[in-house]
Amino acid sequence: MKIIKQGEKKAWGIELVCTGAGNDRSGGTCGATLMVEENDIFRTSSGSYDGSSEYYYTFECPVCKSWTDIKDINLPSWIRDSANKRHRYPSDRNNIDTDR
C-alpha cells in the first residue's frame, strides 16, 4: 500500500456545520465547517412546564460561539456517554472554557 497523503490520527470526529440548530440563533451563526471531536460535545437540556426535561448533544462553535445540537443518531453511544458527563446550561453560553 502506498501512502498518498499522511493524515493526523484522531480517535473520533465528525464534520459538522455551525447552524445554531436547536438553540437561540438571535446572535447569528457563522456557517463554519468544523471537525467536531469527542471533547467538543456536551449535553444540554430544556425543561417543560410539566416538569419533564429533554436532553441534547451540542457543540460550541470556536468562531462565533453559537451552540448547535447534533442528532443522537450521528453519535456513537460511547460519545454520548462521554458528553453526558459534560452538562452545560444556557447561562454558560459564550463563556470561554480553557479546559476544552
Steps between C-alpha positions, in 0.01 A plus 500: 500500500626847418427802721386789281454756774588446865213587735477575868354212698195593707303276731164622365362803316206614291482784250216738590387850407433778751124561459376577850237227446302434816623813674431872501642639176423865571873574522556344159717211389800488270445182297856375563575138409663339802658169599317436827675254732399315815596769752323771299160346567301566816145437619239773520138483608173684490222477753126502454227644717393145592841438661637277225835562334644428158872448447714587199858455384652833409825665394615862521648657187853629567445780247166659601428317831154386379370168630383236250320178594606170344249226417544205739512257209825663378682421825629162620374400843846543660512861376154566648614343831805726503292812419254418780780573747532855361165673551482870416218746558384798290666729754834338400457613139785709365716443808849401395595158640878473499492130595349396166 
